[in-house]
Structures are given as structure tokens and as C-alpha cells.
Amino acid sequence: MISREAEQLHSQCTVVDTHVDSLLAAVHGHRSLGDRSDSGHVDLPRLHEGGVDVQFFAHYIEPEYKPDRGLLRFMQIADVFYREMQCNSAHVGVVQSFADIQRFNDEGRIAAVMAVEGAEAMQGDLSVLRMLHRLGVRCIGLTWNQRNQLADGVGEMRTGGGLTTLGVKAVREMNRLGIIVDVSHLADPGFWDVAECTDAPFIATHSNARSVCDHPRNLTDEQIDALAECGGVMGMNFAPAFVHPERATLDRMLDHIDHIVARVGPAHVGLGSDFDGIGDTPQGLEDVTCMPRITEGLLHRGYSQSDIAAILGGNFLRVFREVWGE
């Protein structure tokens, strides 16, 4: 049971989740975002029940479309995204600017953000990047686990490769356009290149703390420091392998938050569930309706209401305002 204090606080906060893969279920015809389902982790009815106000929907470019069909696949996924948004426009709206978030939430609608997971959608061309922005993309993960034209992903860390020349140009153009740079899945050298060349805060949409759970998809303490110095935020990933090597639970996920807050303060951590991109979930976080349990857990650990509000969404909102503008 969730306490009344936790329920009230959760409902008062703007809750942001910076990564779900739920679009692929709609793309493959398994289910619609508008209908409550017993399968998967996320749909619009369950997002409302879980109190999520801002949801990033990843447009994930699957390996079989790389490298030459990334833009085609993005367009196919984006078509499904916009059709789902139109069919459910009474409950959700597509974010173009920071002001849209408040407007949609005031109307009782979820604010949906177009995010790309894997810059193969650019096809190596900055003009395509500019068109992605015009189509509504507001966050791009530079890589998935493989190498692409911008950088090496975590699956290629043996090479020691960071950003390519095009990758540096892409980060700077994303800064200019107002597209958030996402370093989740990026190999360590690429992370450091982003930290050096970006003029705007960057984020890790769905990565945890490597010193708490030693997985290459998680950030080292030094990376957490650098992300904080740039004003960035990292979203806690619920993938069990990133939470704990043996037994992933809600409390184990909260351990990551504790570690990050102890290191850089409460202003640089948020939520990036990876729901519908993970097969299993931590005990206590079975789907998006469980989000209020995070608020309960943070209260139990002695966090102030203001710090909880920042972790649930306020920290990411700060980045959105700075990168996207009003």
C-alpha cells in the first residue's frame, strides 16, 4: 500500500520518464498505446494511473536496419507514433517546446517527447538532423551498442573509439537546434568527447551508477561528476542487470539514487525506466503503475519533498527548459 503522503506528493509532482520502448509494440501490431493492456509495461491508461506527466518515446532503430536503412525505419516508427498521438489526442500531446509540457499537463494530457535511440536515422547527414528536428525530435541517443557514423557504442569499447569528426559536428548542431544529447549506450571515450564539446547540458536517459552495479551501460563516478558539472541529469534504468547483479528490487534501484545524490547532490538524477525494452523488471517495479512506489521509497529514506520533486521530474524539466527554450 502507498501512504496518503506519498500519493499526494506523487500527484503534485511533474513526473518525467526519459525512456520507454513501447512504440515497437505498436509498430509490430501487438497493442495500441491507447488501450490498457495486460502485456508489456506501458500504455496511456497505465501512464495516467502511474502519475507520469512527461514520457519520452524512443524511436529505436533495430540492428537489421543498420546502417543503410536507419532513416527509413525511423520514418516508419514516427508514422506509428503520430498516428497513435492523433488517435489519443484527448489524452496525450506531442512536445515541441518546454511550454507544451505545462499546457498539456494543465489539460490533463500526457506530454509525449519524440526521442531517437541510435543516430543511424541521420544517415550521416546534418541536413537530415535538421529535418528530424522539424519532424519533432527533441532528444537523440548518439549510438546504441554498436559503432555508427558518429561514435562507438558500449559494445565496441575494445577499440577505444570516441566521437568521429561528424559526431562532434552533430553534437554542436544538436546544441544549436535544441535537441538534447543522450549519452546512454555510448562508449566511455565518446562520453568524454561529448562532455568536452557540448555547449548545453546533456543527459543519460537510461543509465545507472557503475560503482553500485558494475555494468558497462552504467556511468562511472567520474562520468557522473562530469555530467553534473555540465548541468546534466541521468535517468535511472530499471533493467535488472543494471540495478543489481543478483537480485534487482525497487530498494536496489533506490540505492543508485542514494549513491548519485551522495556524490553530486539531488539535482542530477531522474527516472528513465526502459520499460518495454526490458524483459524482466525489478521486484516492486512491475510496470508503470508502480511509479508511486518510488515516491514512497524516497520518503522512507528521508528525502525532502523538494528533493523528491526534483528527482521525479524537476531536474529533467530544468534541462528541457535550457535546451529547448520556452
N, C-alpha and C positions, 0 to 999 in steps of 0.2 A: 504494500500500500504506500502511496505517496502522501506525505503530510500536506495539510492545507497550506502551510507556509511555502512549501516547495511548489505546489500547484499555482498559488497566487503569483509567486515570483516568476515562475516559468512563463506564465501567461502575460506578465507585464514586460518581459524582455523581448527584444528582437532576436530571434534565434536564427542563426545562419549555418548552413551546411554547405561546404565548398566542393563536395564531390559525391555524386552517385552515378551509377552506370545504368540507370533504369530505362533510358531511351532504347537500349538494344532489345529489351523485351518487347517494346512496341514495334521496333523495326522488323523484328522476326515474327511479328504477329501473335506473340504469346499472350499479351494482355494490353489493355489500354491504360494510360495513366489516369484517366478519369473514373475508372471503375475500381471499387475496393476489391482486392484480390486476397486469396489465401496463400498465394505463392509469391516468392520474392520478398523484398523488404520495403518497397516504396511505391506509393501511388498517391494521387492528390487527396483522397479522403483520409488516408493514414497520415499524410503530412500535416493536414489540419489537426488531426487528433493528437499528433506528437508536438504540436505547437511550433512547427518550423515555419518561419516567415519568409526566408530567402533561401532558395535552393539552386545550386549550380547543377546543371545537367550536362554531364560530359558527353561530347561527341567523340567517341573512341574509335580511332582508325585501326581496325583489326589487321594483324600481320599479313594476311593474304592479299590485302590491298596495297601493300607497300612494296617498292617505293613509288611505282608509276601511276597508281590509281587512287592516291590519297585524296585528291580534290573531289573526284567523282564520289567516293564513299562519303566524304563529309557532306556533299550536297544531298545525297540520298537520306542521310540521317537528319540533316537540317530540315528537309521536306517533312519528314515524320514529326519532328519537333514542332514545327509551325502548325501542322495540321492538328496535333494534339492541343496546342495552345489555343487555337481557334475554336475547336470543339468544346473546350472547357473554359472559355473566356470569362465566365461568371465567377470562376474560382482561381484564376491564375493570369498573370500578365508578364510579358517579356520585357526585361530591363534594358533600357538604352542609356540611362543616366542615373546618377545617385538619387535624384528627386523622384524617380519612378518607384523606388522602394517604399518610401513613405506614402506615396499616393496609393499604390496597390494595397499596402497593408491597412491604410485607413479605410479602404473599400472592402476589407475583409478578404482580400485576394493574396495568394502567394506570389512573391516576386521571383520569377524564373530567369536565371542567367545562362546564356549560351557560353559554354566552355569547350575548348578543343583539347583532347588528350593525344598529343603527337602532332608535331608541326609538319608532318608529311602533307597535310592539307594545303600548305603553302606552295607545294611543288617547286620549292627553291626560288620563288619569285616574290619580291617585295610588293609588286603591284597586286598580286593575289592576296597578300596580307592586308593591304589596304581595302580590298573588296570584302574580305572576311569581316573586317570592322564594320563596313557599310551594311552587311547582312545581319549584324547584331552580335558578333563575337566580342566578348569583353574579357576573356581570360584564355591564355594558351599555355599548355604544358609543352615545353620545348621538345621533349622526347617521351617515348615510352621506354621500354627496356633496351631497345636496340639502338644502333647507330642510324642517324639520318643526316640530312644535309646541313643541319645546324649544330649538332653535338652528338656525343656518345651517351647512351643510356646506361643505367646501372649494370645491365647485363654485359657491357663491354668495358668494364673498369680495368681489365687487364692491360688495355692499350695505353692507359694514362691520358686519353684524349679529352680535351675540353671543348669550348666553343670553336667552331670554324669562323673564318672571316665573315661568312654570310650570317652565322649565328650572332655575332656581335652586332652586325648591321640590323638584324631582325629585332634584337632586344632594344636597340636605340629607337627603331621605328615604332615598336610597340609602346615605348615610353612616350613618343610624340603623339601617337594616335589616341592613347588612353586605353590600351589593352594591358591587363595585368599579366606579368610574367610569373609562371608557375614552374618551380624547380623540382617538384616531386617527379621521381623516376630518372632524374638527371644524374649522371656520374659525378663523383666528387670534384674532379678538376673543372667540370662545367659549372658546378655551383659557384666555385670561387671566381670563375670568369664573369658570371652574372653579377656577383657582389661587387666586382671591380668596375664593370662597365655601365651598370644601370644608373639612371638618374632619378628613379622612382622606387618606392617600396616594392619588394617582390614577396611572393608567398610560396609556401609549400602546401598545396591544397589538401594533401592526404599523406602525411608522414609523421612518424613519432620520434622519440628520443632513442638514439642508438645505445647510449650508455645504460639505459633501462632494459632494452631488448636489442641484442646485438644482431641486427639485420641490415643489409646494405641499403634497403629502402628507407631506413630511418636516418635522421640527421645526427651528426656528431655534436658534442658540446661546443666545439669551436664553430661549427656551422650555425648552431642556434645563436651563439653570440653575434656572429656576423649578420644573420637575418634580423636580429633585434636592432643592431646598430643602424641598419637601413630602414628601420621602421616597419619591418615586415611581420607577418603572422604565419604560424603553422597550424594546420587543421589536424586534429587527432584522428588517426585512421583506426577503424575497428577490426581490420583483418587480424585474426588470431595470431598469425605468425609474426606480426609487427608489434603485438601487445605483450606477449609472454611466450617463452619457448616451450612451455609445458602446459599451462592451463590459463587460458585467457578468460578474464571476467571483467565486469564493469569496474571493480575496485582496481584491478591491474591496469586498466586504461587510465583511471584517475591517478595512478602512480606516475604516469608520464606527465600529466599536468602538474603534479606536485614538483617533479624534477625541473621542469622548464620554468615554473614560477620561482623556484628557489634560485635558479641560475640568472634569469633575466627579468624577473618580475611578471606580473599578471597581464601585461599589455601585449603579449606576443604569442598567445596561444588561443586557438579556437577549435572548431569541430569540422572534420572532413571525413565523414563516416565510411565512404567507399561501399555503401550499401548497394546491393545488386551487382557489385563487381567482386564480391567475396562469396565463397560457398558456405562457409560457416561463420558464425558470429560469436562474440564473447558472451558468456552467461550473463544475463541481465540486459543485453542489448540485442534482442532477437529481431526487432525491426524498428522502423522509425517511430512507432507509437511509444517506444521506451525512452525517448529523449528526456522526458521529465525526470527520469531516474538519475540522470547526470546532475541536474539541479539539486535533487535530494542528496546525492553523494557529496557534492561540493559543500552544501550546507553542513552536512555531518562532519566534514573535515575542517570546519571552522572558517571557510571563506566568507568574506563580507558580501552583502548583496550587491554592492557596486562592482566588486571583482567578478562575481558570478555573471553579472550582466555583461561585463566586458568579454569574458570567456565564451559565453553563449553566442555572442554576435557583435558586441560593441567594438571589439578590436578589428574585426574584418570590416565593419562599417567605416571605420576611420580610414582604412586603406582604400576602400571603394571611393570615398569622397575625394581623397587626394589624387587618385589615378584617373577616375572617370570625370571628375568635376561635377558641379551641381546640375 
